[in-house]
Amino acid sequence: MGEWVQIAKTDDISPGTGVVIEAKDKCLAVFNVDGAFHVTDNMCLHRGGPLGEGDLEGETVTCPWHGWEYNVKTGHCLNNPSSNIKSYEAVVEEGEVKIEL
């Protein structure tokens, strides 16, 4: 088992947006979907675009480079169903978003 690591503060990520976070040698994307926080790997599988900088519509983020779409809850790629990014279980404690790494 890994260790639970604080990766963001809830106040720093507005609803309907995402951010890029570096934590323990990982580049992560953290999304706020109506107050629920979801964390995925930041790199798009198509050409490595930064998903945390993409447009978030509901539970779907669109890569800003070439438009590939992913479900931020599951990591499921909508453009190529056989390819998925890693998603992480996130918990919120006292205004902090944490994941297990």
C-alpha positions in Angstrom: 0.0 0.0 0.0 1.1 3.5 -0.7 0.9 6.7 1.3 -1.9 9.3 1.2 -0.5 12.5 -0.2 -2.1 15.9 -0.2 -2.0 17.2 -3.8 -4.2 20.3 -3.8 -6.5 22.4 -1.7 -10.2 22.4 -2.6 -10.3 26.2 -2.7 -7.6 26.3 -5.5 -9.7 24.4 -8.1 -13.0 26.0 -9.1 -15.9 23.8 -10.2 -15.7 22.9 -13.8 -12.0 23.3 -14.1 -8.8 21.2 -13.8 -5.2 21.9 -12.8 -1.8 20.2 -13.3 -0.1 19.0 -10.1 3.3 17.4 -9.6 3.4 14.9 -6.7 6.0 12.3 -5.9 7.5 12.2 -9.4 4.0 12.0 -11.0 2.3 14.6 -13.2 -1.4 14.6 -12.4 -4.5 16.3 -13.5 -7.0 17.3 -10.8 -10.6 18.1 -11.7 -13.5 19.6 -9.8 -16.8 18.2 -11.1 -19.5 20.1 -9.2 -17.5 19.9 -5.9 -16.3 16.3 -6.4 -12.6 15.9 -7.1 -11.2 13.5 -9.6 -7.5 12.8 -10.3 -5.9 11.2 -13.4 -2.6 11.0 -15.1 -2.0 14.3 -16.8 -0.6 13.0 -20.1 -3.0 12.4 -23.1 -2.3 9.1 -24.7 -2.5 10.5 -28.2 0.4 12.9 -28.2 1.1 13.7 -24.6 -1.0 16.8 -24.2 -1.6 18.2 -20.7 -5.1 17.1 -19.7 -5.2 19.3 -16.7 -5.2 22.3 -19.0 -8.0 21.0 -21.1 -11.7 22.0 -21.2 -13.9 20.2 -18.7 -17.5 19.6 -19.7 -19.3 17.6 -17.0 -17.2 14.5 -16.4 -15.3 14.8 -19.8 -12.0 16.6 -20.3 -10.9 17.5 -23.8 -7.1 17.5 -24.5 -6.1 21.0 -25.5 -3.7 19.7 -28.2 -5.8 17.4 -30.4 -9.2 17.1 -28.9 -9.0 13.6 -27.4 -11.6 13.1 -24.7 -11.5 11.3 -21.4 -13.9 10.6 -18.5 -12.2 12.1 -15.5 -13.9 9.7 -13.1 -12.8 6.5 -14.8 -9.9 7.5 -17.2 -11.8 6.0 -20.1 -10.8 7.4 -23.4 -13.8 8.2 -25.6 -11.8 8.4 -28.8 -10.0 5.0 -28.4 -11.9 2.7 -26.0 -8.9 0.3 -25.8 -6.8 3.0 -24.2 -7.4 4.5 -20.8 -5.4 6.8 -18.5 -4.9 5.9 -14.9 -7.4 7.4 -12.5 -6.8 7.7 -8.8 -9.2 7.5 -5.8 -9.3 10.9 -4.3 -10.5 11.9 -0.8 -11.1 15.3 0.7 -10.2 15.9 4.3 -10.3 19.4 5.9 -10.2 21.2 2.5 -7.4 19.1 1.1 -7.5 16.7 -1.8 -5.5 13.6 -1.2 -4.6 10.5 -3.2 -2.8 7.3 -2.4 0.6 7.0 -4.1 
